[in-house]
Amino acid sequence: MKTTNTGSATYQGLGKDGKGHISTGSASLSAIPYGFNTRFEDGPGTNPEELIAAAHASCFTMALSFKLAESGHTDGTLTTSSTVTLEKGDDGFAVTKSELTTKGKVPGLAQETFEKLAEDAKSGCPISKLLDCEITLTTRFEG
């Protein structure tokens, strides 16, 4: 199986004075503003790191749901957040960390099994594989 997805960005003006818009091929995001002010000053709109955080959280959560289904579970609720860190180093800016925090409620599942499946999902998640940074995982299990 192979899928291809698209996204696009436009940036008018240069540097801090520029303003951009981000769109996805599915149109779920359409001309969402981004720029220096949304990346470093909490301006309205989005930024690449926020989109990476959402992508990582959603990809990991789906991977974990499949791991749970493969182990025989048919019901549950998973909620994940990701915090992506952007830092400036000697060679410029880089995403240095993605911190995943997931909460699961799966009837009949032991906490140890949940934690193991979550670790497996973290390493198997395509976005985890894409990121060249430290990835941490915190689990909260409600049983």
BELTA-V705261 format. One record per backbone hydrogen bond with DSSP energy under -0.5 kcal/mol. NH is the residue of the N-H (numbers start at 0). CO is the residue of the C=O. If there is no record, write none. Layout:
nh=[NH & NH]
co=[CO & CO]
//
This chain:
nh=[7 & 9 & 11 & 16 & 17 & 18 & 19 & 20 & 21 & 22 & 23 & 24 & 26 & 31 & 33 & 34 & 37 & 38 & 39 & 40 & 40 & 42 & 45 & 50 & 51 & 52 & 53 & 54 & 55 & 56 & 57 & 58 & 59 & 60 & 61 & 62 & 63 & 64 & 65 & 66 & 67 & 68 & 69 & 70 & 71 & 72 & 76 & 78 & 80 & 82 & 83 & 84 & 86 & 88 & 88 & 91 & 93 & 95 & 95 & 96 & 97 & 98 & 99 & 99 & 100 & 101 & 102 & 103 & 104 & 107 & 108 & 113 & 114 & 115 & 116 & 117 & 118 & 119 & 120 & 121 & 122 & 123 & 124 & 128 & 129 & 130 & 132 & 133 & 135 & 137 & 139 & 141 & 142]
co=[22 & 20 & 18 & 13 & 14 & 11 & 33 & 9 & 31 & 7 & 28 & 5 & 23 & 21 & 19 & 45 & 34 & 34 & 35 & 35 & 36 & 36 & 32 & 46 & 47 & 48 & 49 & 50 & 51 & 52 & 53 & 54 & 55 & 56 & 57 & 58 & 59 & 60 & 61 & 62 & 63 & 64 & 65 & 66 & 68 & 67 & 104 & 102 & 100 & 98 & 81 & 96 & 93 & 86 & 91 & 88 & 86 & 84 & 93 & 84 & 133 & 82 & 97 & 135 & 80 & 137 & 78 & 139 & 76 & 142 & 105 & 109 & 110 & 111 & 112 & 113 & 114 & 115 & 116 & 117 & 118 & 119 & 120 & 124 & 125 & 126 & 130 & 95 & 97 & 99 & 101 & 103 & 103]
//
